[in-house]
Amino acid sequence: MRKTAAGYLTQPVVRILAKTRMSPNDLTWLGFGLTLGAVALIIFGHLFAAGFVVLAASFFDMLDGALARGTNQVTRFGSVLDSTLDRMSEAGLFLGIIVFYALNANPRSTMIILLAGIAMVASFLVSYVRARAEGAGFECEVGLLTRTERVVVLVLGLLLSRIDYALIIALGIIAALSSITVSQRLVYVWRQTRKSTTK
């Protein structure tokens, strides 16, 4: 379902990009650069604008893989680069929120900083469990909140940040559902190990 929807969005653009010299890694770096711009916007208090920039960056994040597959440019380094910059992008956004609310304290700052920290750690663990599982030869794409959903929830939190508690709710959802996703993935891998030992 997710991949089908992404395909409809990316394929027309991929056909155009395939005719240029733009490589998948160029798109990966471009998306990362946009995310850094969003981080700067968050730190300076422009959370609404940052939401739109994160949305644009996430589109480039979808495009790089689609371009690599569509032009037969899939490489192991490209995959590692994409995963690494994805983790750095997520960390940057959460840290940007933490820095902004640390510098501009209000009655909700402590809660937002705490939730952003938990959300960052939980998000990293979601990706880490998958990477470790796949490194051990197990499939592990299950779970309530993958990176795509985390980005969507965070974007909504940033766009609605002027509404009381909107960002707190968004960060709370990411923190809670990412933690559940970690558990889901661990259980899923455990069940695969049980199946492999009983064969």
Disulfide bonds with the S-S distance in Angstrom:
none
